[in-house]
């Protein structure tokens, strides 16, 4: 199962609508929320720009993510524990 499919199956823990927020507010808020994110759930973040610095932080700290541009004119970043992807892959074996 691909990481993107795993991300689609997880329950939303919190949605952070950071459209219009100034840096570093979105990054600070998502980092605080990552500390509380339970396994098997995800964070959905809405932003007016692609948060490239966030992607390295997520990867280095054991999270997977999907970022996509929506027709409404903003980005949606979905974040979950990398271990959830691994667990889903093992269940298919």
C-alpha positions in Angstrom: 0.0 0.0 0.0 1.4 3.4 -0.9 2.0 6.1 1.7 -0.6 8.3 0.0 -3.3 5.6 0.3 -2.4 5.1 4.0 -2.8 8.8 4.5 -6.2 8.8 3.0 -7.4 6.0 5.3 -6.4 7.6 8.6 -8.8 9.6 10.8 -8.2 13.3 11.1 -6.8 14.2 14.5 -6.7 18.0 13.8 -7.2 20.4 10.9 -5.0 23.5 11.0 -6.2 26.3 8.8 -3.1 28.4 8.5 -4.1 30.3 5.4 -3.1 33.9 5.9 -0.9 33.2 8.9 2.6 34.7 8.8 5.8 32.6 9.3 6.7 31.1 11.7 3.2 30.6 13.1 2.2 27.7 10.8 5.4 25.8 11.5 5.2 26.3 15.3 1.6 25.2 15.4 2.2 22.0 13.4 5.3 21.1 15.4 3.2 21.5 18.6 0.5 19.3 17.1 2.9 16.6 16.0 3.9 16.1 19.7 0.3 15.1 20.4 -0.5 13.2 17.2 -1.6 9.6 18.1 -0.6 6.7 15.9 -3.3 5.9 13.3 -4.4 9.5 12.9 -3.3 12.4 10.8 -3.1 16.2 10.7 -4.4 18.2 7.8 -3.0 21.6 7.3 -4.2 24.3 4.9 -1.7 26.9 3.7 -1.5 29.7 1.1 2.1 28.5 0.1 3.9 25.2 -0.1 5.8 24.7 3.2 9.0 23.2 1.9 11.1 23.7 5.1 8.5 21.6 6.9 9.0 18.6 4.6 12.6 17.9 5.8 11.6 18.3 9.4 8.8 15.8 9.0 11.0 13.2 7.2 13.8 13.6 9.7 11.4 13.0 12.6 9.5 9.9 11.5 6.5 11.3 9.6 5.1 10.9 6.1 3.3 13.6 4.3 1.4 14.4 1.1 1.2 18.0 -0.2 -1.2 18.9 -3.0 -2.4 22.2 -4.5 -6.2 22.4 -4.5 -8.3 24.2 -7.1 -9.6 26.6 -4.4 -6.1 28.2 -4.5 -4.3 26.8 -1.5 -2.1 23.8 -0.4 -3.3 20.9 1.7 -0.6 19.1 3.6 -1.6 15.7 5.2 0.8 14.4 7.9 1.0 11.0 9.7 3.4 8.8 11.5 5.7 6.9 9.1 5.2 3.8 11.3 1.5 3.8 10.2 2.6 3.4 6.6 5.0 0.6 7.6 2.3 -1.2 9.7 -0.1 -1.1 6.7 2.6 -2.5 4.4 3.3 -5.4 6.8 -0.4 -6.2 7.1 -0.5 -6.8 3.3 2.5 -9.2 3.3 
